[in-house]
Amino acid sequence: MTPSSPQSNGPASTDDAERLATFEKRIAEGGVIEPKDWMPPRYRQQLIRMMSQHAHSEVVGMLPEGNWITRAPTLRRKMTLIAKVQDEGGHGLYIYCGTETLGVDRAELIEQLHNGTAKYSSIFNYPTLTWADIGIIGWLVDGAAIVNQTMLAKASYGPYSRAMIRICKEENFHKRQGYEICATLAAGTPEQKAMVQDALNRWWWQALMMFGPSDKDSPNSAELMKWGVKRKSNDDLRQRFVNLTVPQAQAIGLTFPDPAMRYDEATGDWHFGEIDWAEFKAVVKGDGPCNRERLAARRKAHDDGAWVREAAEAYAAKQRAARRAVAA
């Protein structure tokens, strides 16, 4: 990924050292970096990597839930699911716009997604087998996203932090929608409760993986925290998610597929078992249950939408021509 940055990537100069010191002092004082401010090339590259992965995750995340729009059990469920999937597409657009403020072309990022060189959240490479999976995605996946994005709403880069504020508000509705589905099923027939328990069993560990590798194995966390892009580590965020989620499951009578889970009265934390990081790495590298299916669906949607982009470009050209005629 090579951002179209006007800034030098060459050897550090005295001037660069002074600007870096000013940049880091500003962040240390809680300041916000805006697109026209000077920033180290590495800060820009890390933001483009992180924000583009986030944007890709939003649009790929539309697919597993979109599969259930026509099969939602009631009209109300269908309407809320359509609205939720549409929201996720909007989140992707916000964040793609944010990456463009860093000098990268959105078409370049989309191409990286389609050719398989870009990453997105591993959890969207798992299948949605039952209606309960839609509830679990809203409750756990959007719940995990909220924990992560609430932290990102305080990120040092202005366009990213502002996008997160709006996205978090919408994600809260998504989580409530998912939890309500799970609570309804858990209070339903024995078959319905078994269905939602099975969905929780299949998605729990994948939800914990959403926070990324353990701090000791994360190649980017230290740098992102140093520059204020992240305010908390992967492990801290994962623990917060577990502490928030366990009481919610208990309230609706569901259990976790983790015999090692226990409450530590001294710390107030829920301890959990070892995550299967080998599975996480395999899915990130493209060997998950639905990696190929997801990318094929995205490529088809992009190809099918070519006529829309062409029409929009033609309309924009007509508008520019009209403005030039008026100005002449």
Disulfide bonds with the S-S distance in Angstrom:
none
